[in-house]
């Protein structure tokens, strides 16, 4: 197990190096970064001074080395808009996004698991068809459209929930449903297909033949094996929540890192964008490692391999 974790950590380091190259490239996508960072009417001598102060007159390899040395220490520069260090600014918004992500993931699991199990147990019945239609709509509706519809119905018309902000748990309901709906549908469909495959295995038939309680067979034998692909996809989908939260946080004016990233992209606040991408990459690698460890518990063959 230790060797497996160490190997996964080494892979994570390589991924972080690749992400650092992508983050560094963000500032050079349009050529000379000074054309983006300075007004168009800036005098040429001021442009040259700024280029020298920022180190943009040095070779790209040297610039990347300097960027990497600062990034390892958590220094991504100062936000052009907020006049604050970029990484602490993103970290200040992270708890709000983690709270929203937790609500969205809880909603997705609480709905998808019962729907997936029920659809598998009631295969080819009206209930199964209704469940498949429900999951299809969950994946088909665009996030921005669903957010607007939820806002119009539950916030504007019924006035049950707030339109925007982050005051209390009610502010998390609509954005949480918006972010978690796609994952809910994906997990429910995957769990249904996985359960149908497992329920036809010989060891399930043997368990029934021994006279075990159907609930015990489902819980202790079928679900554990059917959960292997679900855990993998579900763990990967958590990282999707971080990216998907950009739409929900922007529409509902929720003060998380997604909305901060959207504002940074709109205003070309490159240090904030770099800090956001790097932090998201670290979280993604950490979550993938946890999923891999949990995966080895569900399927020891992975650990033995």
Short mmCIF file of the C-alpha atoms (twelve columns), coordinates in Angstrom:
data_MODEL
# 
_entry.id   MODEL 
# 
loop_
_atom_site.group_PDB 
_atom_site.id 
_atom_site.type_symbol 
_atom_site.label_atom_id 
_atom_site.label_alt_id 
_atom_site.label_comp_id 
_atom_site.label_asym_id 
_atom_site.label_seq_id 
_atom_site.Cartn_x 
_atom_site.Cartn_y 
_atom_site.Cartn_z 
_atom_site.pdbx_PDB_model_num 
ATOM 1   C CA . UNK A 1   0.000   0.000   0.000   1 
ATOM 2   C CA . UNK A 2   2.812   2.435   0.893   1 
ATOM 3   C CA . UNK A 3   4.571   1.784   -2.404  1 
ATOM 4   C CA . UNK A 4   1.306   2.327   -4.251  1 
ATOM 5   C CA . UNK A 5   0.739   5.685   -2.522  1 
ATOM 6   C CA . UNK A 6   4.333   6.784   -3.161  1 
ATOM 7   C CA . UNK A 7   3.982   5.883   -6.830  1 
ATOM 8   C CA . UNK A 8   0.767   7.875   -7.084  1 
ATOM 9   C CA . UNK A 9   2.411   10.858  -5.368  1 
ATOM 10  C CA . UNK A 10  5.251   10.764  -7.896  1 
ATOM 11  C CA . UNK A 11  2.690   10.810  -10.694 1 
ATOM 12  C CA . UNK A 12  1.042   13.775  -8.979  1 
ATOM 13  C CA . UNK A 13  4.318   15.692  -8.937  1 
ATOM 14  C CA . UNK A 14  4.722   15.140  -12.671 1 
ATOM 15  C CA . UNK A 15  1.176   16.381  -13.235 1 
ATOM 16  C CA . UNK A 16  1.906   19.499  -11.176 1 
ATOM 17  C CA . UNK A 17  4.960   20.223  -13.302 1 
ATOM 18  C CA . UNK A 18  2.782   19.965  -16.402 1 
ATOM 19  C CA . UNK A 19  0.192   22.254  -14.832 1 
ATOM 20  C CA . UNK A 20  2.908   24.767  -13.945 1 
ATOM 21  C CA . UNK A 21  3.892   24.897  -17.614 1 
ATOM 22  C CA . UNK A 22  0.265   25.505  -18.602 1 
ATOM 23  C CA . UNK A 23  -0.146  28.183  -15.932 1 
ATOM 24  C CA . UNK A 24  3.053   29.882  -17.048 1 
ATOM 25  C CA . UNK A 25  1.925   29.733  -20.679 1 
ATOM 26  C CA . UNK A 26  -1.270  31.632  -19.823 1 
ATOM 27  C CA . UNK A 27  0.654   34.843  -19.567 1 
ATOM 28  C CA . UNK A 28  2.383   34.323  -22.933 1 
ATOM 29  C CA . UNK A 29  -0.572  33.168  -25.039 1 
ATOM 30  C CA . UNK A 30  -0.989  36.564  -26.658 1 
ATOM 31  C CA . UNK A 31  2.717   37.147  -27.211 1 
ATOM 32  C CA . UNK A 32  4.347   39.917  -25.206 1 
ATOM 33  C CA . UNK A 33  2.482   40.092  -21.869 1 
ATOM 34  C CA . UNK A 34  3.099   43.823  -21.614 1 
ATOM 35  C CA . UNK A 35  0.545   44.393  -24.386 1 
ATOM 36  C CA . UNK A 36  -2.081  42.886  -22.072 1 
ATOM 37  C CA . UNK A 37  -0.902  44.306  -18.770 1 
ATOM 38  C CA . UNK A 38  -0.403  47.916  -19.855 1 
ATOM 39  C CA . UNK A 39  -2.798  50.409  -21.507 1 
ATOM 40  C CA . UNK A 40  -2.527  50.792  -25.272 1 
ATOM 41  C CA . UNK A 41  -1.350  54.415  -25.051 1 
ATOM 42  C CA . UNK A 42  1.596   53.656  -22.714 1 
ATOM 43  C CA . UNK A 43  4.815   55.360  -23.924 1 
ATOM 44  C CA . UNK A 44  7.416   53.005  -25.392 1 
ATOM 45  C CA . UNK A 45  10.060  53.879  -22.797 1 
ATOM 46  C CA . UNK A 46  7.630   53.045  -19.985 1 
ATOM 47  C CA . UNK A 47  6.848   49.747  -21.709 1 
ATOM 48  C CA . UNK A 48  10.541  48.870  -21.808 1 
ATOM 49  C CA . UNK A 49  10.980  49.747  -18.137 1 
ATOM 50  C CA . UNK A 50  7.974   47.638  -17.174 1 
ATOM 51  C CA . UNK A 51  9.172   44.729  -19.331 1 
ATOM 52  C CA . UNK A 52  12.576  44.808  -17.611 1 
ATOM 53  C CA . UNK A 53  11.062  45.073  -14.111 1 
ATOM 54  C CA . UNK A 54  8.799   42.078  -14.746 1 
ATOM 55  C CA . UNK A 55  11.594  40.062  -16.328 1 
ATOM 56  C CA . UNK A 56  9.808   39.710  -19.665 1 
ATOM 57  C CA . UNK A 57  12.993  40.628  -21.528 1 
ATOM 58  C CA . UNK A 58  14.670  37.397  -20.364 1 
ATOM 59  C CA . UNK A 59  14.550  34.054  -22.245 1 
ATOM 60  C CA . UNK A 60  11.387  32.022  -21.665 1 
ATOM 61  C CA . UNK A 61  13.318  29.208  -19.969 1 
ATOM 62  C CA . UNK A 62  14.728  31.655  -17.429 1 
ATOM 63  C CA . UNK A 63  11.300  33.242  -16.920 1 
ATOM 64  C CA . UNK A 64  9.773   29.824  -16.305 1 
ATOM 65  C CA . UNK A 65  12.458  28.974  -13.766 1 
ATOM 66  C CA . UNK A 66  11.803  32.210  -11.884 1 
ATOM 67  C CA . UNK A 67  8.043   31.643  -12.051 1 
ATOM 68  C CA . UNK A 68  8.373   28.069  -10.766 1 
ATOM 69  C CA . UNK A 69  10.624  29.108  -7.901  1 
ATOM 70  C CA . UNK A 70  8.073   31.716  -6.801  1 
ATOM 71  C CA . UNK A 71  5.066   29.446  -7.381  1 
ATOM 72  C CA . UNK A 72  6.548   26.726  -5.155  1 
ATOM 73  C CA . UNK A 73  6.588   29.313  -2.372  1 
ATOM 74  C CA . UNK A 74  2.983   30.294  -3.107  1 
ATOM 75  C CA . UNK A 75  3.895   33.565  -4.793  1 
ATOM 76  C CA . UNK A 76  1.881   34.143  -7.969  1 
ATOM 77  C CA . UNK A 77  2.160   37.898  -7.864  1 
ATOM 78  C CA . UNK A 78  -0.376  40.602  -6.965  1 
ATOM 79  C CA . UNK A 79  -3.897  40.828  -8.287  1 
ATOM 80  C CA . UNK A 80  -4.210  43.741  -10.702 1 
ATOM 81  C CA . UNK A 81  -7.789  44.358  -9.633  1 
ATOM 82  C CA . UNK A 82  -7.739  43.694  -5.882  1 
ATOM 83  C CA . UNK A 83  -4.157  44.850  -5.193  1 
ATOM 84  C CA . UNK A 84  -3.553  41.805  -3.001  1 
ATOM 85  C CA . UNK A 85  -1.378  38.677  -3.307  1 
ATOM 86  C CA . UNK A 86  -3.185  36.349  -5.713  1 
ATOM 87  C CA . UNK A 87  -2.958  33.048  -3.827  1 
ATOM 88  C CA . UNK A 88  -4.234  34.342  -0.447  1 
ATOM 89  C CA . UNK A 89  -7.068  36.038  -2.341  1 
ATOM 90  C CA . UNK A 90  -8.088  32.722  -3.910  1 
ATOM 91  C CA . UNK A 91  -7.679  30.858  -0.611  1 
ATOM 92  C CA . UNK A 92  -10.006 33.342  1.100   1 
ATOM 93  C CA . UNK A 93  -12.762 32.358  -1.361  1 
ATOM 94  C CA . UNK A 94  -12.013 28.626  -1.205  1 
ATOM 95  C CA . UNK A 95  -14.117 27.780  1.919   1 
ATOM 96  C CA . UNK A 96  -17.253 29.161  0.261   1 
ATOM 97  C CA . UNK A 97  -16.695 27.013  -2.825  1 
ATOM 98  C CA . UNK A 98  -15.932 23.929  -0.723  1 
ATOM 99  C CA . UNK A 99  -19.198 24.499  1.131   1 
ATOM 100 C CA . UNK A 100 -21.088 24.733  -2.171  1 
ATOM 101 C CA . UNK A 101 -19.264 21.677  -3.528  1 
ATOM 102 C CA . UNK A 102 -20.187 19.662  -0.432  1 
ATOM 103 C CA . UNK A 103 -23.861 20.565  -0.805  1 
ATOM 104 C CA . UNK A 104 -23.814 19.753  -4.529  1 
ATOM 105 C CA . UNK A 105 -22.082 16.402  -3.988  1 
ATOM 106 C CA . UNK A 106 -24.428 15.485  -1.133  1 
ATOM 107 C CA . UNK A 107 -27.431 16.305  -3.333  1 
ATOM 108 C CA . UNK A 108 -26.003 14.253  -6.200  1 
ATOM 109 C CA . UNK A 109 -25.342 11.181  -4.026  1 
ATOM 110 C CA . UNK A 110 -28.586 11.341  -2.046  1 
ATOM 111 C CA . UNK A 111 -30.603 11.391  -5.257  1 
ATOM 112 C CA . UNK A 112 -28.500 9.268   -7.619  1 
ATOM 113 C CA . UNK A 113 -27.945 6.226   -5.364  1 
ATOM 114 C CA . UNK A 114 -31.644 5.519   -4.621  1 
ATOM 115 C CA . UNK A 115 -32.597 6.288   -8.239  1 
ATOM 116 C CA . UNK A 116 -29.866 4.009   -9.624  1 
ATOM 117 C CA . UNK A 117 -30.724 1.132   -7.273  1 
ATOM 118 C CA . UNK A 118 -34.451 1.451   -7.906  1 
ATOM 119 C CA . UNK A 119 -33.963 1.561   -11.674 1 
ATOM 120 C CA . UNK A 120 -31.813 -1.585  -11.569 1 
ATOM 121 C CA . UNK A 121 -34.198 -3.522  -9.340  1 
ATOM 122 C CA . UNK A 122 -37.221 -2.478  -11.453 1 
ATOM 123 C CA . UNK A 123 -35.556 -3.109  -14.794 1 
ATOM 124 C CA . UNK A 124 -37.677 -2.496  -17.904 1 
ATOM 125 C CA . UNK A 125 -40.644 -1.291  -15.882 1 
ATOM 126 C CA . UNK A 126 -42.398 2.055   -15.787 1 
ATOM 127 C CA . UNK A 127 -40.283 3.058   -12.768 1 
ATOM 128 C CA . UNK A 128 -37.085 2.222   -14.659 1 
ATOM 129 C CA . UNK A 129 -38.213 4.257   -17.650 1 
ATOM 130 C CA . UNK A 130 -39.113 7.191   -15.443 1 
ATOM 131 C CA . UNK A 131 -35.737 7.029   -13.703 1 
ATOM 132 C CA . UNK A 132 -33.869 6.911   -17.015 1 
ATOM 133 C CA . UNK A 133 -35.871 9.897   -18.294 1 
ATOM 134 C CA . UNK A 134 -35.066 11.782  -15.096 1 
ATOM 135 C CA . UNK A 135 -31.342 11.118  -15.429 1 
ATOM 136 C CA . UNK A 136 -31.393 11.952  -19.142 1 
ATOM 137 C CA . UNK A 137 -32.939 15.341  -18.426 1 
ATOM 138 C CA . UNK A 138 -30.398 15.902  -15.658 1 
ATOM 139 C CA . UNK A 139 -27.559 15.516  -18.149 1 
ATOM 140 C CA . UNK A 140 -29.311 17.325  -20.999 1 
ATOM 141 C CA . UNK A 141 -30.203 20.602  -19.273 1 
ATOM 142 C CA . UNK A 142 -27.392 23.189  -19.544 1 
ATOM 143 C CA . UNK A 143 -26.205 24.454  -16.187 1 
ATOM 144 C CA . UNK A 144 -26.894 28.112  -16.927 1 
ATOM 145 C CA . UNK A 145 -30.465 27.332  -18.112 1 
ATOM 146 C CA . UNK A 146 -31.200 25.204  -15.059 1 
ATOM 147 C CA . UNK A 147 -29.847 27.941  -12.773 1 
ATOM 148 C CA . UNK A 148 -32.083 30.568  -14.378 1 
ATOM 149 C CA . UNK A 149 -35.170 28.304  -14.211 1 
ATOM 150 C CA . UNK A 150 -34.550 27.473  -10.541 1 
ATOM 151 C CA . UNK A 151 -34.087 31.140  -9.790  1 
ATOM 152 C CA . UNK A 152 -37.298 32.145  -11.577 1 
ATOM 153 C CA . UNK A 153 -39.409 29.439  -9.926  1 
ATOM 154 C CA . UNK A 154 -38.120 29.172  -6.359  1 
ATOM 155 C CA . UNK A 155 -36.636 32.643  -5.806  1 
ATOM 156 C CA . UNK A 156 -38.667 35.054  -7.926  1 
ATOM 157 C CA . UNK A 157 -42.098 33.403  -8.154  1 
ATOM 158 C CA . UNK A 158 -42.431 31.340  -4.963  1 
ATOM 159 C CA . UNK A 159 -39.965 33.416  -2.901  1 
ATOM 160 C CA . UNK A 160 -38.861 30.345  -0.970  1 
ATOM 161 C CA . UNK A 161 -35.130 30.856  -1.484  1 
ATOM 162 C CA . UNK A 162 -32.829 33.879  -1.966  1 
ATOM 163 C CA . UNK A 163 -31.846 34.954  -5.448  1 
ATOM 164 C CA . UNK A 164 -28.158 35.487  -4.661  1 
ATOM 165 C CA . UNK A 165 -25.570 35.894  -1.942  1 
ATOM 166 C CA . UNK A 166 -24.297 33.571  0.769   1 
ATOM 167 C CA . UNK A 167 -26.488 34.318  3.773   1 
ATOM 168 C CA . UNK A 168 -27.305 31.049  5.520   1 
ATOM 169 C CA . UNK A 169 -27.997 27.547  4.204   1 
ATOM 170 C CA . UNK A 170 -30.822 28.690  1.936   1 
ATOM 171 C CA . UNK A 171 -28.316 30.442  -0.310  1 
ATOM 172 C CA . UNK A 172 -26.659 27.072  -1.021  1 
ATOM 173 C CA . UNK A 173 -29.771 25.206  -2.171  1 
ATOM 174 C CA . UNK A 174 -30.249 26.563  -5.697  1 
ATOM 175 C CA . UNK A 175 -26.558 26.730  -6.702  1 
ATOM 176 C CA . UNK A 176 -26.014 23.312  -5.087  1 
ATOM 177 C CA . UNK A 177 -28.754 21.744  -7.200  1 
ATOM 178 C CA . UNK A 178 -27.429 23.501  -10.302 1 
ATOM 179 C CA . UNK A 179 -23.890 22.218  -9.817  1 
ATOM 180 C CA . UNK A 180 -24.856 18.720  -8.662  1 
ATOM 181 C CA . UNK A 181 -27.583 17.905  -11.204 1 
ATOM 182 C CA . UNK A 182 -25.243 16.724  -13.972 1 
ATOM 183 C CA . UNK A 183 -23.221 14.539  -11.605 1 
ATOM 184 C CA . UNK A 184 -26.409 13.155  -10.066 1 
ATOM 185 C CA . UNK A 185 -27.611 12.005  -13.483 1 
ATOM 186 C CA . UNK A 186 -24.240 10.521  -14.476 1 
ATOM 187 C CA . UNK A 187 -23.814 8.555   -11.234 1 
ATOM 188 C CA . UNK A 188 -27.406 7.259   -11.295 1 
ATOM 189 C CA . UNK A 189 -27.062 5.931   -14.845 1 
ATOM 190 C CA . UNK A 190 -23.684 4.364   -14.110 1 
ATOM 191 C CA . UNK A 191 -24.915 2.757   -10.887 1 
ATOM 192 C CA . UNK A 192 -27.917 1.284   -12.701 1 
ATOM 193 C CA . UNK A 193 -25.821 -0.301  -15.445 1 
ATOM 194 C CA . UNK A 194 -23.189 -1.497  -12.977 1 
ATOM 195 C CA . UNK A 195 -25.794 -3.058  -10.682 1 
ATOM 196 C CA . UNK A 196 -27.495 -4.820  -13.590 1 
ATOM 197 C CA . UNK A 197 -24.181 -6.375  -14.531 1 
ATOM 198 C CA . UNK A 198 -23.371 -7.444  -10.970 1 
ATOM 199 C CA . UNK A 199 -26.842 -8.839  -10.215 1 
ATOM 200 C CA . UNK A 200 -26.384 -11.373 -13.016 1 
ATOM 201 C CA . UNK A 201 -23.122 -12.776 -11.607 1 
ATOM 202 C CA . UNK A 202 -22.953 -16.343 -10.283 1 
ATOM 203 C CA . UNK A 203 -22.011 -15.347 -6.738  1 
ATOM 204 C CA . UNK A 204 -25.179 -13.247 -6.462  1 
ATOM 205 C CA . UNK A 205 -27.266 -16.211 -7.618  1 
ATOM 206 C CA . UNK A 206 -25.431 -18.419 -5.111  1 
ATOM 207 C CA . UNK A 207 -26.161 -15.963 -2.299  1 
ATOM 208 C CA . UNK A 208 -29.849 -16.035 -3.175  1 
ATOM 209 C CA . UNK A 209 -29.712 -19.811 -3.390  1 
ATOM 210 C CA . UNK A 210 -28.347 -20.008 0.156   1 
ATOM 211 C CA . UNK A 211 -31.457 -18.228 1.362   1 
ATOM 212 C CA . UNK A 212 -29.842 -14.910 2.286   1 
ATOM 213 C CA . UNK A 213 -32.074 -11.916 2.792   1 
ATOM 214 C CA . UNK A 214 -32.436 -10.002 -0.528  1 
ATOM 215 C CA . UNK A 215 -31.530 -6.783  1.269   1 
ATOM 216 C CA . UNK A 216 -28.322 -8.360  2.582   1 
ATOM 217 C CA . UNK A 217 -27.443 -9.651  -0.872  1 
ATOM 218 C CA . UNK A 218 -27.959 -6.198  -2.343  1 
ATOM 219 C CA . UNK A 219 -26.088 -4.337  0.409   1 
ATOM 220 C CA . UNK A 220 -23.143 -6.623  1.186   1 
ATOM 221 C CA . UNK A 221 -22.582 -8.374  -2.135  1 
ATOM 222 C CA . UNK A 222 -23.997 -6.455  -5.079  1 
ATOM 223 C CA . UNK A 223 -23.523 -2.831  -4.067  1 
ATOM 224 C CA . UNK A 224 -19.905 -3.194  -2.962  1 
ATOM 225 C CA . UNK A 225 -18.869 -4.576  -6.333  1 
ATOM 226 C CA . UNK A 226 -21.128 -2.275  -8.306  1 
ATOM 227 C CA . UNK A 227 -19.685 0.712   -6.432  1 
ATOM 228 C CA . UNK A 228 -16.190 0.273   -7.916  1 
ATOM 229 C CA . UNK A 229 -16.820 2.203   -11.166 1 
ATOM 230 C CA . UNK A 230 -19.201 4.549   -9.347  1 
ATOM 231 C CA . UNK A 231 -16.514 5.531   -6.815  1 
ATOM 232 C CA . UNK A 232 -14.050 6.177   -9.622  1 
ATOM 233 C CA . UNK A 233 -16.422 8.364   -11.614 1 
ATOM 234 C CA . UNK A 234 -17.852 10.017  -8.491  1 
ATOM 235 C CA . UNK A 235 -14.392 10.929  -7.226  1 
ATOM 236 C CA . UNK A 236 -13.428 12.401  -10.573 1 
ATOM 237 C CA . UNK A 237 -16.707 14.297  -10.713 1 
ATOM 238 C CA . UNK A 238 -15.838 16.108  -7.476  1 
ATOM 239 C CA . UNK A 239 -13.183 17.985  -9.394  1 
ATOM 240 C CA . UNK A 240 -15.816 18.731  -12.043 1 
ATOM 241 C CA . UNK A 241 -17.794 20.453  -9.298  1 
ATOM 242 C CA . UNK A 242 -14.978 22.966  -8.821  1 
ATOM 243 C CA . UNK A 243 -15.085 23.892  -12.494 1 
ATOM 244 C CA . UNK A 244 -18.857 23.688  -12.786 1 
ATOM 245 C CA . UNK A 245 -19.248 26.033  -9.856  1 
ATOM 246 C CA . UNK A 246 -18.074 28.924  -12.051 1 
ATOM 247 C CA . UNK A 247 -21.446 29.103  -13.812 1 
ATOM 248 C CA . UNK A 248 -23.538 28.719  -10.661 1 
ATOM 249 C CA . UNK A 249 -21.440 31.135  -8.608  1 
ATOM 250 C CA . UNK A 250 -21.610 33.754  -11.345 1 
ATOM 251 C CA . UNK A 251 -25.369 33.497  -11.899 1 
ATOM 252 C CA . UNK A 252 -26.211 33.397  -8.180  1 
ATOM 253 C CA . UNK A 253 -23.509 35.964  -7.247  1 
ATOM 254 C CA . UNK A 254 -22.009 33.462  -4.825  1 
ATOM 255 C CA . UNK A 255 -18.619 34.610  -3.450  1 
ATOM 256 C CA . UNK A 256 -16.507 31.550  -4.267  1 
ATOM 257 C CA . UNK A 257 -13.367 30.910  -6.286  1 
ATOM 258 C CA . UNK A 258 -15.449 30.175  -9.385  1 
ATOM 259 C CA . UNK A 259 -16.885 33.673  -9.479  1 
ATOM 260 C CA . UNK A 260 -13.470 35.111  -8.651  1 
ATOM 261 C CA . UNK A 261 -11.956 33.197  -11.589 1 
ATOM 262 C CA . UNK A 262 -14.693 34.445  -13.929 1 
ATOM 263 C CA . UNK A 263 -14.047 38.031  -12.870 1 
ATOM 264 C CA . UNK A 264 -10.302 37.513  -13.263 1 
ATOM 265 C CA . UNK A 265 -10.773 36.199  -16.800 1 
ATOM 266 C CA . UNK A 266 -13.044 39.134  -17.660 1 
ATOM 267 C CA . UNK A 267 -10.517 41.681  -16.386 1 
ATOM 268 C CA . UNK A 268 -7.402  39.743  -17.493 1 
ATOM 269 C CA . UNK A 269 -6.214  39.455  -13.908 1 
ATOM 270 C CA . UNK A 270 -3.522  36.920  -14.807 1 
ATOM 271 C CA . UNK A 271 -1.999  36.315  -11.318 1 
ATOM 272 C CA . UNK A 272 -5.423  35.349  -9.965  1 
ATOM 273 C CA . UNK A 273 -6.048  33.044  -12.927 1 
ATOM 274 C CA . UNK A 274 -2.675  31.379  -12.384 1 
ATOM 275 C CA . UNK A 275 -3.314  30.924  -8.670  1 
ATOM 276 C CA . UNK A 276 -6.785  29.515  -9.360  1 
ATOM 277 C CA . UNK A 277 -5.532  26.978  -11.904 1 
ATOM 278 C CA . UNK A 278 -2.646  25.871  -9.686  1 
ATOM 279 C CA . UNK A 279 -4.832  25.490  -6.593  1 
ATOM 280 C CA . UNK A 280 -7.479  23.570  -8.539  1 
ATOM 281 C CA . UNK A 281 -4.784  21.237  -9.859  1 
ATOM 282 C CA . UNK A 282 -3.478  20.518  -6.345  1 
ATOM 283 C CA . UNK A 283 -7.002  19.784  -5.080  1 
ATOM 284 C CA . UNK A 284 -7.688  17.546  -8.082  1 
ATOM 285 C CA . UNK A 285 -4.518  15.512  -7.555  1 
ATOM 286 C CA . UNK A 286 -5.256  15.139  -3.846  1 
ATOM 287 C CA . UNK A 287 -8.824  13.974  -4.486  1 
ATOM 288 C CA . UNK A 288 -7.671  11.521  -7.146  1 
ATOM 289 C CA . UNK A 289 -5.187  10.053  -4.665  1 
ATOM 290 C CA . UNK A 290 -7.939  9.598   -2.066  1 
ATOM 291 C CA . UNK A 291 -10.158 7.947   -4.672  1 
ATOM 292 C CA . UNK A 292 -7.330  5.579   -5.637  1 
ATOM 293 C CA . UNK A 293 -6.772  4.607   -2.010  1 
ATOM 294 C CA . UNK A 294 -10.479 3.962   -1.490  1 
ATOM 295 C CA . UNK A 295 -10.527 2.038   -4.754  1 
ATOM 296 C CA . UNK A 296 -7.884  -0.370  -3.437  1 
ATOM 297 C CA . UNK A 297 -10.112 -1.048  -0.427  1 
ATOM 298 C CA . UNK A 298 -13.044 -1.921  -2.678  1 
ATOM 299 C CA . UNK A 299 -10.943 -3.985  -5.086  1 
ATOM 300 C CA . UNK A 300 -7.732  -5.485  -3.585  1 
ATOM 301 C CA . UNK A 301 -6.627  -6.544  -7.064  1 
ATOM 302 C CA . UNK A 302 -5.639  -2.942  -7.759  1 
ATOM 303 C CA . UNK A 303 -3.336  -2.881  -4.734  1 
ATOM 304 C CA . UNK A 304 -1.812  -6.246  -5.620  1 
ATOM 305 C CA . UNK A 305 -1.168  -5.070  -9.192  1 
# 
